Amino acid sequence: MKVATVFGFLVALASNAAFAEGIRWKPETLSPGDYTSIDQSQGGLIHHVFRGKAGRSYVIESFRGSSPSGSPVFTTYLDKDGNQVRWVRQDGFELKFRPHDCTRTLGRCQYTQTGSDGKKKPV
């Protein structure tokens, strides 16, 4: 598997509004199976594996442990600019971000987060 050098994201919960400047990465340049591994110190290794496209979203599965294998602990769905639009935990808990999270946005940013229970939270 090829190791992708473009990922520095994930698990931050935030999103975009008008007039915000973005930090774009190019998910369209990745191939299914590309991944990056991050040592989270006390959290151990986490591996983010690019799986390809599902509809309009790019899909990344994340695994804990010594290698990117087994069942993913969470799956992240990204838009064409690498912004998080959906995050799903292994147990089915889900967060959606509209228009998307603010992780990759410089400047003012707003979004609405919707949980598995359907409750909306403006952020």
C-alpha positions as CSV (number, residue, x, y, z in Angstrom):
1,M,0.0,0.0,0.0
2,K,1.2,3.5,-0.8
3,V,1.4,5.9,2.1
4,A,-0.4,9.2,1.4
5,T,1.4,12.3,2.5
6,V,-1.7,14.4,2.5
7,F,-3.8,14.0,5.7
8,G,-3.4,16.1,8.7
9,F,-7.0,16.2,9.8
10,L,-9.6,14.1,11.3
11,V,-11.6,14.0,14.4
12,A,-11.7,17.8,14.8
13,L,-15.4,18.8,14.7
14,A,-16.0,22.1,12.9
15,S,-17.1,23.7,9.4
16,N,-17.4,26.5,6.7
17,A,-19.4,29.7,6.1
18,A,-19.4,32.5,3.5
19,F,-16.3,34.5,3.1
20,A,-14.1,31.9,4.8
21,E,-10.8,31.0,3.1
22,G,-10.1,27.3,2.9
23,I,-7.0,25.1,3.0
24,R,-7.6,22.7,0.2
25,W,-6.1,19.2,-0.2
26,K,-6.7,17.1,-3.3
27,P,-8.5,13.8,-2.4
28,E,-8.9,13.2,-6.1
29,T,-5.1,12.5,-6.3
30,L,-5.3,9.6,-3.9
31,S,-5.8,5.9,-4.8
32,P,-7.9,3.4,-2.8
33,G,-5.6,1.9,-0.2
34,D,-3.4,5.0,0.3
35,Y,-3.0,5.7,4.0
36,T,-1.2,7.6,6.7
37,S,-0.4,6.4,10.2
38,I,-0.3,8.9,13.1
39,D,1.2,8.1,16.6
40,Q,-1.2,9.7,19.0
41,S,1.1,9.3,21.9
42,Q,-1.1,7.8,24.7
43,G,-3.8,6.9,22.2
44,G,-1.4,4.8,20.2
45,L,-1.3,4.4,16.4
46,I,-4.2,5.4,14.2
47,H,-4.3,4.7,10.5
48,H,-6.4,6.7,8.1
49,V,-7.1,4.6,4.9
50,F,-8.5,6.2,1.8
51,R,-11.2,3.9,0.3
52,G,-12.3,5.9,-2.7
53,K,-15.5,7.8,-3.5
54,A,-19.1,7.0,-2.5
55,G,-21.5,9.3,-4.2
56,R,-20.2,12.9,-3.9
57,S,-18.0,12.0,-0.8
58,Y,-14.5,10.7,-0.5
59,V,-14.3,8.0,2.2
60,I,-11.6,7.4,4.8
61,E,-11.7,4.5,7.3
62,S,-9.7,4.8,10.5
63,F,-8.1,1.9,12.4
64,R,-6.3,1.7,15.7
65,G,-3.5,-0.7,16.4
66,S,-0.2,-1.7,14.8
67,S,-1.6,-1.9,11.3
68,P,-4.6,-0.7,9.3
69,S,-6.6,-3.9,9.5
70,G,-9.7,-5.3,11.1
71,S,-12.8,-3.2,11.6
72,P,-12.5,0.6,11.3
73,V,-13.2,2.5,14.6
74,F,-14.7,5.3,12.5
75,T,-15.4,6.4,8.9
76,T,-15.1,9.9,7.7
77,Y,-16.8,11.3,4.6
78,L,-15.1,14.3,2.9
79,D,-16.2,16.8,0.2
80,K,-14.1,17.6,-2.9
81,D,-11.9,20.0,-0.9
82,G,-11.2,17.5,2.0
83,N,-13.8,19.1,4.4
84,Q,-15.5,16.7,6.7
85,V,-19.3,16.3,6.0
86,R,-20.0,13.1,7.9
87,W,-18.4,11.1,10.7
88,V,-19.6,7.6,11.6
89,R,-18.3,5.6,14.6
90,Q,-18.1,1.8,14.6
91,D,-21.2,1.5,16.9
92,G,-23.3,3.6,14.4
93,F,-23.1,6.9,16.2
94,E,-23.1,9.6,13.5
95,L,-22.4,13.3,13.1
96,K,-23.2,15.3,9.9
97,F,-21.8,18.7,9.2
98,R,-23.6,21.3,6.9
99,P,-22.2,22.7,4.8
100,H,-19.1,21.1,6.2
101,D,-16.8,21.3,9.3
102,C,-14.3,24.1,9.8
103,T,-11.2,22.1,10.3
104,R,-9.7,23.2,6.9
105,T,-11.1,26.7,7.0
106,L,-9.1,29.9,7.8
107,G,-11.1,32.8,9.1
108,R,-14.8,33.0,10.1
109,C,-16.6,29.7,9.8
110,Q,-20.0,28.4,10.8
111,Y,-21.8,25.1,10.3
112,T,-24.6,23.0,11.7
113,Q,-23.8,19.7,13.3
114,T,-26.6,17.0,13.3
115,G,-26.2,14.0,15.6
116,S,-27.7,10.5,15.3
117,D,-30.6,11.6,17.3
118,G,-31.5,14.2,14.7
119,K,-30.8,17.2,17.0
120,K,-29.2,20.1,15.2
121,K,-26.5,22.2,16.8
122,P,-25.3,25.5,15.2
123,V,-21.5,25.9,15.7
